[in-house]
Amino acid sequence: MAQTLLSIQVIPKTPNGEDSIPYVDRAIEVIQQSGVKYQVHPLETTLEGELPELLQIVQRVHEVLIEAGSPSIISQIKIAHYPSGISMEGLTEKYPS
C-alpha cells in the first residue's frame, strides 16, 4: 500500500495571456505517463504513491510546462503521508460518487 497521497493544482502563466487549459492538459499527461495511480478532479489531480516518486513527478510537470513555453508556474500541493499506508479509496469509500 502506498504511503502518500499528493494533490496538485497547477496554475501556469501563459506566454501571451492565452487559455491555460492546454498547459494543464500537458501536466496531466505527465502524470498519466508516470505510471502512478491518479484521479483527475475539476480543480486538482490526486496521485497515490511514495513521496520521493511523487515529488519527482511534480518536478517533471514544472519542467515540461516550462519547455512548453510557460514563463512561470504556481502549484498548490497537498500531501497526506501515512507510513502505515493510505489510499484514495480508503479515504473516500464512505462517500458514494
Phi, psi and omega in degrees: 000142180294156178257348189221139165248135178228124175252136181229136170240116178264137179234084182279139170281142180255150186302320184235027178075015179285177181301138181272350185303318177301328177288319176297319177301320179294321177299318179294324176300319178300317179296315179301318182288343183290334181088357178279159175290138181207161172223131176269130177240168184302326185242359180194167176237134181254133179245149180235127180173211179257141188308310181301319179296317181294322178293327175295323178295317177302314179300316180296320177304313181297317179299315182294320180292324175295315178300329181280355175113357178289127180285339178196157180223135168252132175238132171260124186233136173240136181231128171245117183239120180232105180305333180279351178115147179206150176215157177298316182296320180298327180277336187243001187301333181277358179245100180295145180265000000 
